Amino acid sequence: MTTRIPSNRRTAASLAGVAICMVGLSFAAVPLYQIFCQVTGFGGTPLRADAGSERILDETITVSFDASIESGMPWTFKPVQKNMDIRIGETGLAFYTAHNPTDRPVAGTAVFNVTPFKIGPYFVKIDCFCFTEQVLKPGETVDMPVTFYVDPEIRDDRGTEEVKGLTLSYTFYETDLPDGYVTAARSDAGNGQSVN
């Protein structure tokens, strides 16, 4: 009986260690999955590039823009235009508008995808508001740009030959204010300045 108690404690400690590791891995899984998707275009995740395409086709494709917010996110968020016809390979510029109707600063991060999913590897972002966290002051409204192109290799893929349009979707969810922002706000308040 005395030999079972240490054995039970070892088993309990081992199980607790496994549970802690699983919780840690679950938090690491989201950023690792996002990195995987951004590199491969998996799940309709657009790729990233530093510059536009060197090849532009005469064929156009329709890009539709969609916006939503996660439950509890106080912003309003919508595309400035619903659709854009653009030549394949041509650099496009679109805007989304976000508004913070609250009396406090709110930070948000956008997640995104492209549908149909098989288009993800051919939709390339050059610059996007979704690459960084956004902070809107109380009552602030901003237009946020996304610069992109559709890779001409889309027409070399038999699985995408019939695709004439795609949808770029963003969902904003609330995040914690950055530490530097909170510090700057407190400093301004201490100096008698209004923090808006």
Backbone as a ProteinNet text record, in pm:
[ID]
protein_1_A
[PRIMARY]
MTTRIPSNRRTAASLAGVAICMVGLSFAAVPLYQIFCQVTGFGGTPLRADAGSERILDETITVSFDASIESGMPWTFKPVQKNMDIRIGETGLAFYTAHNPTDRPVAGTAVFNVTPFKIGPYFVKIDCFCFTEQVLKPGETVDMPVTFYVDPEIRDDRGTEEVKGLTLSYTFYETDLPDGYVTAARSDAGNGQSVN
[TERTIARY]
80.6	0	85.9	198.2	284.9	352.5	372.7	435.3	339.7	207.2	110.2	100.4	120	104.6	207.1	336.5	430.8	400	356.4	323.4	204.5	104.2	-11.9	27	116.7	162.5	239.2	323.6	397.9	301.3	200.5	101.9	25.7	-17.4	-90.5	-2.5	124.6	216.7	239	252	270.9	149.7	30.2	-92.7	-107	-70.5	-76.1	21.4	140.7	239.6	189.5	124.9	68.7	-39.9	-126	-233.4	-176.5	-73.2	-9.8	50.3	118.5	176.9	69.3	-43.6	-151	-210.5	-226.1	-277.4	-178.4	-50.1	52.7	52.9	41.4	39.2	-85.7	-197.5	-320	-304.8	-235.3	-212.3	-112.7	-14.6	85.4	28.5	-76.4	-130	-185.8	-254.1	-316.8	-213.1	-108.6	-11.2	66.6	95.7	167.5	82	-47.6	-138.5	-148.6	-156.3	-163.8	-38.6	77.8	202.4	201.6	160.5	152.9	60.9	-56.8	-152.9	-99.7	-30.2	22.7	133.8	209.9	319.3	267.4	163.7	116.9	-10.9	-86	-215.2	-323.8	-295.3	-391.3	-514.7	-631.1	-755.8	-797.1	-754	-792.6	-715.7	-603.9	-523.6	-436.9	-449.7	-368.3	-219.9	-137.3	7.3	49.4	176.1	229.4	346.7	363.6	475.7	518.8	641	693.9	661.3	627.6	600.6	495.3	446.3	344.2	399.3	308.9	343.8	410.1	505.3	569.8	490.1	393.9	313.9	168	106	-34.5	-107.5	-215.8	-294.2	-403.3	-456.5	-567.1	-698.9	-703.9	-826.3	-850.6	-975.6	-1010.6	-1075.7	-1071	-1135.1	-1205.6	-1319.6	-1395.2	-1356.8	-1314.3	-1282	-1394.1	-1459.2	-1563.6	-1505.3	-1554.7	-1502	-1610.7	-1573	-1667.2	-1605.4	-1689.8	-1640.6	-1737.1	-1681.8	-1763.3	-1681.9	-1750.3	-1682.9	-1720.9	-1626.5	-1652.9	-1752.8	-1832	-1928.4	-1857.3	-1908.8	-1849.6	-1756.5	-1712.7	-1627.8	-1716	-1686.5	-1778.1	-1769.4	-1670.1	-1654.4	-1765.2	-1781.3	-1848.1	-1736.9	-1756.4	-1650	-1713.3	-1673	-1731.5	-1636.5	-1653	-1571.8	-1624.9	-1535.5	-1577.1	-1650.5	-1600.7	-1670.6	-1689.8	-1799.1	-1833.6	-1757	-1730.2	-1667	-1566.6	-1471.6	-1373.3	-1334.9	-1342.2	-1291.4	-1148.3	-1058.1	-916	-851.1	-753.5	-682.2	-596	-588.1	-506.4	-359.7	-296.3	-157.7	-145.8	-252.7	-252.7	-264.6	-194.4	-201.3	-329.5	-404.1	-528.4	-516.7	-599	-602.6	-748	-779.1	-914.8	-908.3	-1021.2	-1026.8	-1143.3	-1119.8	-1224	-1233.9	-1354.6	-1376.1	-1410.5	-1343	-1371.5	-1403.4	-1498.4	-1538.8	-1551.8	-1495.9	-1506.9	-1609.6	-1733	-1837	-1832	-1735.1	-1730.7	-1657.5	-1654.4	-1583.4	-1447.8	-1395.4	-1264.9	-1187	-1053.4	-977	-999.2	-1006.9	-1028	-927.2	-858.7	-762.9	-828.8	-789.8	-846	-745.7	-764.9	-683.6	-777.2	-742.3	-826.8	-770.5	-857.9	-822.5	-890.4	-836.3	-881.8	-873.9	-949.8	-936.6	-995.8	-973.8	-1023.9	-1107.3	-1222.8	-1302.4	-1327	-1333.8	-1313.2	-1171.3	-1158.8	-1031.1	-917.8	-949.9	-843.6	-776.7	-835.8	-777	-672.9	-676.4	-585.8	-440.6	-382.6	-241.9	-213.7	-318.7	-299	-337.5	-392.9	-426.4	-312.9	-245.4	-122	-140.1	-111.6	-118.3	21	27.9	153.9	158.2	47.2	38.3	-106.3	-124.2	-259.4	-267.2	-379.6	-405.3	-407	-431.2	-440.1	-303.7	-196.2	-63	-25.8	-95.9	-64.8	-193.5	-179.5	-292.8	-332.8	-462.2	-514.3	-573.9	-549.4	-608.7	-687	-815.2	-898.6	-932.9	-915.7	-950.1	-1102.9	-1153.3	-1299	-1356.7	-1458.8	-1524.2	-1447.9	-1331.4	-1247.3	-1299.4	-1288.7	-1320.3	-1197.4	-1158.8	-1041.3	-1073.5	-1008.3	-1009.3	-878.6	-890.1	-772.8	-751	-630.1	-606.2	-553.4	-579.6	-517.6	-473.4	-345.6	-289.2	-263.1	-304.7	-302.4	-293.3	-272.9	-289.6	-324.1	-382	-411.1	-299.8	-227.5	-112.4	-156.1	-90.6	-125.3	-113.8	-38.8	-27.3	-161.3	-260.4	-393.3	-447.3	-408.6	-457.8	-375.2	-264.6	-186	-231.9	-322.8	-373.8	-509.5	-518.6	-644.6	-758.6	-725.9	-828.7	-891.7	-832	-886.1	-922.4	-919.6	-947	-1084.7	-1184.3	-1321.9	-1353.5	-1263.8	-1292.1	-1287.4	-1400	-1409.8	-1415.5	-1428.3	-1437.2	-1398.1	-1368.8	-1329.8	-1377	-1379.7	-1420.7	-1310.1	-1270.8	-1174.1	-1253.2	-1241	-1318.6	-1228.2	-1272.1	-1203	-1300.6	-1250.9	-1326.1	-1237.2	-1285.7	-1210.1	-1253.9	-1156.2	-1188.3	-1107.5	-1163.2	-1099.7	-979.8	-873.7	-753.4	-716.8	-622.8	-576.7	-501.2	-514.7	-437.6	-289.3	-205.5	-61.6	-9.1	92.5	149.5	194.3	260.1	307.9	194.2	80.3	-35.2	-89.8	-99.6	-150.2	-56.1	75.8	175.6	167.8	154.5	147.4	21	-89.3	-214.6	-202.7	-142.3	-125.4	-33.6	73	167.1	97.8	14.7	-57.8	-154.5	-221.4	-316.6	-243.2	-122.1	-43.5	4	16.3	60.4	-56.9	-176.1	-292.8	-351.6	-301.7	-353.3	-470.9	-561	-676.2	-631.3	-680.6	-645.8	-765.4	-757.1	-867.6	-818.7
-119.2	0	127	126.7	244.6	264	158.5	174.8	235.2	224	279.1	431.3	487.7	632.3	708.7	676.6	746.6	721.6	600.1	568.6	653.8	666.9	749.7	896.4	942.2	1081.8	1105.8	1009	1021.8	1025.6	939.7	936.7	1068.4	1119.5	1246.7	1361.3	1362.5	1467.1	1458.2	1336.2	1317	1366	1331.2	1375.4	1527	1587.6	1733.9	1797.3	1738	1788.7	1778.7	1666.8	1649.9	1753.7	1777.6	1876.4	2016.2	2052.3	2184	2196.9	2091.8	2094.5	2108.9	2039.7	2048.1	2188.3	2252.6	2389.6	2482.9	2466.8	2548.4	2529.7	2405.7	2378	2435.4	2435.2	2490.2	2640.3	2713.2	2855.8	2877.3	2790.6	2802.5	2761	2679.2	2625.7	2734.9	2834	2938	3017.9	3075.8	3150.6	3061.6	2938.7	2848.7	2814.3	2793.3	2764.2	2884.1	3007.1	3127	3142.4	3116	3124.2	3022	2898.8	2794	2835.9	2889.5	2930.2	3044.8	3141.5	3255	3213.2	3112.6	3066.3	2980.7	2899.9	2803.8	2845.2	2940.5	2975.3	2877.3	2789.2	2687.8	2752.6	2692.9	2741.7	2878.3	2913.5	3041.7	3159.8	3133.7	3243.3	3303	3433.5	3496.6	3494.1	3496	3503.2	3649.8	3672	3807.3	3825.2	3948.8	3982.1	4125	4157.7	4292.5	4386.4	4329.3	4411.6	4343.4	4418.1	4365.6	4266.3	4211.5	4112.9	4181.2	4112.1	4165.1	4130.7	4041.4	3995.1	4032.7	4096.9	4135.6	4079.6	4008	3949.2	4045.3	4022	4103.1	4063.6	3947.6	3896.5	3962.2	3994.6	4052.9	3947.9	3976.3	3892.7	3987.6	3945.1	4028.6	3993	4094.4	4076.2	4140.6	4060.6	4111.7	4126	4222.8	4252.3	4231.3	4164.2	4131.1	4170.7	4211.2	4252.7	4207.8	4168.4	4133.3	4160.7	4157.8	4174.1	4057.8	4021	3915	3964.7	3874.1	3909.1	3980.8	4093.5	4170.3	4280.7	4277.4	4383.8	4506.1	4622.3	4736.1	4817.6	4794.4	4873.2	4845.6	4938.9	4908.8	4895.6	4807	4774.4	4731.4	4795	4761.9	4799.8	4734	4773.2	4903.5	4985	5109.2	5076.1	4976.2	4931.9	4781	4734.5	4591.6	4505	4558.6	4480.1	4564	4494	4559.2	4462.6	4508.8	4430.2	4474	4377	4406.7	4305.5	4352.2	4258.4	4165.2	4042.1	3944.3	3986.7	4002.8	4048.8	4196.6	4273.2	4417.4	4442.1	4544.6	4579.1	4656.6	4609.4	4674.6	4738.1	4838.4	4906.7	4918.8	4865.1	4872.4	4925.3	4978.5	5034.1	4973.9	4958.9	4921.4	5035.1	5063.6	5169.1	5106.9	5154.8	5110.5	5233.2	5216.4	5326.2	5273.4	5348.4	5314.8	5408.8	5362.1	5450.1	5464.1	5400.1	5401.1	5524	5537.4	5647.7	5603.3	5494.4	5443.1	5396.4	5395.4	5340.4	5189.2	5137.8	4994.9	4945.5	4835.4	4772.7	4653.7	4629.6	4516.3	4457.6	4330.1	4259.6	4190.5	4194	4133.3	3999.1	3901	3774	3775.5	3700.1	3712.8	3579.5	3569.8	3457.4	3495	3406.7	3425.2	3303.1	3326.1	3214.6	3236.1	3128.9	2990.4	2966	2869.7	2844.6	2814.7	2751.1	2712.6	2833.7	2952.3	3075	3133.7	3093.3	3148.9	3159.8	3054.6	3063	3163.1	3212.4	3305.1	3448.7	3469.3	3605.1	3654.4	3759.2	3803.7	3945.4	3962.4	4094.3	4156.6	4282.4	4357.3	4435.3	4495.6	4570.1	4560.2	4557.3	4540.7	4585.4	4647.6	4684.5	4562.6	4445.7	4322.6	4270.4	4329.4	4283.8	4329.7	4432.1	4485.1	4510.2	4521.7	4554.9	4700.1	4728	4862.4	4914.1	5040.9	5103.5	5226.7	5230.6	5345.5	5418.6	5550.6	5635	5645.5	5694.1	5710.2	5797.3	5746.7	5821.7	5826.9	5764.6	5773.8	5684.3	5736.3	5661.1	5664	5548.1	5541.2	5458	5494.7	5412.4	5335	5202.9	5116.2	5048.4	5063.8	5011.6	4867.9	4801.7	4672.9	4678.9	4648.5	4647	4502	4461.1	4319.2	4299.2	4176	4135	3987.7	3946.5	3805.9	3753.3	3653.5	3599	3540.5	3581.1	3526.8	3374.4	3312.5	3166.3	3098.6	3176.2	3121.1	3058.4	3113.2	3061.6	2943.3	2913.1	2794.3	2672.2	2692	2584.8	2539.9	2414.2	2363.8	2367.9	2360.9	2362.5	2499.4	2604.6	2739.6	2807.9	2734	2793.7	2859.1	2798.7	2846.9	2961.5	2994.1	3095.7	3235.5	3306.2	3441.7	3548.5	3504.3	3598.7	3534.6	3618.7	3571.4	3672.5	3629.8	3718.7	3726.1	3847.8	3873.3	3911.8	3831.4	3853.4	3885.8	3980.3	4015	4007.7	3960.7	3967.5	4032.6	4141.6	4208.9	4156.4	4130.9	4095.3	4183.8	4209.6	4299.6	4233.3	4311.8	4264.9	4364.2	4324.5	4414.7	4531.6	4648.7	4764.5	4736.1	4778.5	4757.3	4827.6	4768.9	4825.8	4969.7	4998.5	5133.8	5233.3	5190.4	5280	5316.8	5218.5	5242.9	5336.6	5311.8	5396	5539.2	5556	5690.6	5761.3	5687.9	5748.5	5794.7	5712.8	5751.1	5872.4	5875.7	5987	6117.2	6110.9	6229.1	6276.4	6182.5	6218.1	6283.7	6235.9	6292.3	6432.1	6464.2	6597	6693.5	6647.1	6732.4	6737.3	6645.2	6643.2	6548.8	6578.7	6492.4	6367.7	6252	6126.8	6083.2	6107.2	6067.4	5971.7
0	0	0	74	75.1	-60.4	-137	-268.8	-370	-347.5	-441.5	-431.4	-315.5	-297.5	-381.5	-374.5	-461.8	-608.9	-642.9	-781.1	-827.1	-742.1	-776.1	-789.8	-704.2	-713	-842.8	-879.4	-1005.7	-1124	-1119.7	-1227.8	-1234.1	-1118.8	-1114.8	-1164.9	-1123.8	-1168.8	-1319.3	-1368.8	-1513.4	-1591.3	-1542.8	-1610.5	-1605.4	-1492.7	-1482.3	-1581.2	-1594.3	-1690.5	-1833.1	-1866.4	-2000.7	-2026.3	-1927	-1942.4	-1965.5	-1890.5	-1907	-2045.9	-2092.7	-2227.7	-2334.2	-2317	-2415.1	-2420.8	-2305.8	-2303.3	-2374.2	-2344.9	-2410.5	-2560.9	-2606.1	-2749.5	-2815.9	-2743.8	-2803.8	-2829.6	-2741.4	-2764.7	-2878.4	-2891.8	-2998.3	-3132.8	-3133	-3257.9	-3348.7	-3292.5	-3374.8	-3452.7	-3387.3	-3467.2	-3563.9	-3524.1	-3614.8	-3736.1	-3714.2	-3824.5	-3918.5	-3860.5	-3943.9	-4029	-3971.4	-4047.7	-4160.4	-4129.7	-4230.7	-4345.2	-4311.2	-4413.4	-4499.1	-4435.5	-4510.9	-4606.5	-4568.7	-4654.6	-4769.5	-4743.1	-4842.7	-4914.3	-4859.2	-4917.1	-4877.6	-4782.2	-4738.8	-4677.2	-4702.2	-4643.1	-4694	-4816.2	-4873.3	-4819	-4751.7	-4697.8	-4808.9	-4835.8	-4939.4	-4904.9	-5007.9	-4989	-4977.1	-4938.1	-4925.6	-5020	-5068.8	-5157.7	-5129.7	-5170.9	-5151.4	-5267.1	-5383	-5501.2	-5587.4	-5686.8	-5776.1	-5876.6	-5954.2	-6055.8	-6174.8	-6237.7	-6357.6	-6482.9	-6470.2	-6583.5	-6560.3	-6658.4	-6648.4	-6770.7	-6745	-6852.9	-6898.9	-7018.2	-7068.1	-7003	-6941.5	-6879.8	-6743.3	-6717.1	-6587.5	-6497.5	-6368.7	-6267.6	-6170.6	-6118	-6024.1	-5881.5	-5805.7	-5665.1	-5584.5	-5500.2	-5410.9	-5271.4	-5196.5	-5064.3	-4959	-4850.5	-4744.3	-4610.5	-4516.3	-4384.6	-4277	-4162.8	-4047	-3920.6	-3806.4	-3678.2	-3588.3	-3502.8	-3406.7	-3303.1	-3248.9	-3144.8	-3029.1	-2989.6	-2880.3	-2926.8	-3053.4	-3105.7	-3131.2	-3067.5	-3075.9	-3205.3	-3289.5	-3411.2	-3511.6	-3605.5	-3731.8	-3834.7	-3931.9	-4025.9	-4157.1	-4267.6	-4397.3	-4510.2	-4626.5	-4742	-4801.2	-4856.7	-4922.2	-5051.6	-5126.5	-5245.8	-5238.1	-5295	-5284.2	-5383.4	-5503	-5609.6	-5687	-5748.5	-5833.6	-5945.2	-6069.5	-6182.6	-6207.8	-6208.7	-6222	-6315.4	-6392.8	-6479.4	-6393.9	-6434.4	-6361.2	-6369.9	-6255.1	-6247.7	-6217	-6239.8	-6212	-6062.2	-6013.3	-5871.3	-5843.5	-5744.2	-5705.5	-5567.9	-5543.4	-5414.3	-5372.5	-5255.5	-5202	-5059	-5011.5	-4877	-4798.6	-4670.2	-4575.1	-4474.1	-4425.9	-4327.1	-4192.8	-4088	-3951.4	-3866.9	-3776.2	-3687.6	-3545	-3449.6	-3308.2	-3244.8	-3221.7	-3166.6	-3014.6	-2949.9	-2804.1	-2750.7	-2617.9	-2552.5	-2499.2	-2553.9	-2512.5	-2635.6	-2628.5	-2740.4	-2748.3	-2870.4	-2891.8	-2994.2	-2960.1	-3051.4	-3118.7	-3242.1	-3314.9	-3411.2	-3440.6	-3539	-3636.1	-3764.1	-3866.2	-3910.3	-3920.3	-3984	-4120.4	-4214.5	-4351.7	-4423.8	-4530.9	-4622.6	-4757.2	-4853.6	-4988.4	-5023.4	-5085.1	-5135.9	-5285.4	-5361.7	-5320.4	-5269.2	-5175.2	-5109.1	-5206.2	-5318.5	-5412.4	-5477.2	-5459.8	-5514	-5419.4	-5292.1	-5191.5	-5235	-5293.6	-5333.6	-5445.8	-5512.8	-5624.8	-5590.6	-5472.6	-5429.9	-5342	-5386.5	-5320.7	-5266.7	-5137.6	-5074.7	-5070.5	-5111.2	-5104.3	-4973.3	-4937.5	-4811.8	-4763.2	-4630.3	-4577.4	-4433	-4397.5	-4258.4	-4168	-4225.5	-4146.2	-4101.9	-4152.9	-4114.3	-3973.1	-3922.8	-3789.9	-3711.4	-3581.6	-3495.5	-3520.3	-3518	-3538.5	-3407.6	-3376.2	-3258	-3303.3	-3267.9	-3299.2	-3170.7	-3174	-3059.5	-3048.6	-2936.5	-2922.5	-3034.1	-3101.9	-3208.8	-3339.6	-3348.8	-3468.8	-3581.2	-3704.6	-3825.5	-3915.2	-3968.7	-4056.7	-4180.4	-4291.4	-4412.7	-4414.5	-4424.5	-4417.4	-4552.5	-4610.8	-4744.7	-4746.4	-4857.5	-4888.8	-5035.5	-5059.7	-5194	-5231.5	-5349.7	-5384.3	-5535.7	-5575.8	-5715.7	-5720.7	-5833.1	-5857.4	-5947.7	-5899.3	-5970.9	-6105.6	-6215.4	-6347.4	-6357.4	-6267	-6269.8	-6242.1	-6198	-6176.7	-6305.3	-6419.8	-6547.6	-6599	-6532	-6566.9	-6487.9	-6393.7	-6307.5	-6361.1	-6404.6	-6460.6	-6359.3	-6231.5	-6128.1	-6106.3	-6164.6	-6145	-6276.3	-6385.6	-6517.5	-6524.5	-6457.7	-6469.1	-6373	-6280.9	-6179.6	-6241.7	-6231.4	-6285.9	-6177	-6050.8	-5940.7	-5809.4	-5712	-5578.9	-5476.4	-5351.7	-5242.3	-5138.1	-5104.1	-4997.9	-4874	-4768.7	-4646.3	-4528.4	-4446.1	-4322.1	-4205.9	-4093.3	-3968.6	-3863.9	-3803.1	-3697.5	-3561.7	-3475	-3337.5	-3243.7	-3126	-3030.2	-2964.4	-2947.3	-2879.2	-2769.5	-2685.2	-2579.1	-2640.1	-2579.3	-2624.1	-2606.7	-2700.9	-2686	-2561.2	-2497.6	-2375.1	-2395.5	-2507.3	-2535.4	-2544	-2596.3	-2609.2	-2471.9	-2384.2	-2248.6	-2174.8	-2187.2	-2120.8	-2171.5	-2303.9	-2361.3	-2313.2	-2304.2	-2258.9	-2114.9	-2029.4	-1888.9	-1876.7	-1959.1	-1955.7	-1996	-2101.4	-2147.1	-2038.9	-1973	-1867.9	-1751.3	-1720.5	-1610.9	-1640.7	-1771.5	-1811.6	-1827.6	-1788.9	-1800.1	-1939.7	-2030.8	-2166.9	-2173.8	-2265.7	-2288.1	-2361.1	-2318.5	-2383	-2465.1	-2597.6	-2686.7	-2786.5
[MASK]
++++++++++++++++++++++++++++++++++++++++++++++++++++++++++++++++++++++++++++++++++++++++++++++++++++++++++++++++++++++++++++++++++++++++++++++++++++++++++++++++++++++++++++++++++++++++++++++++++++

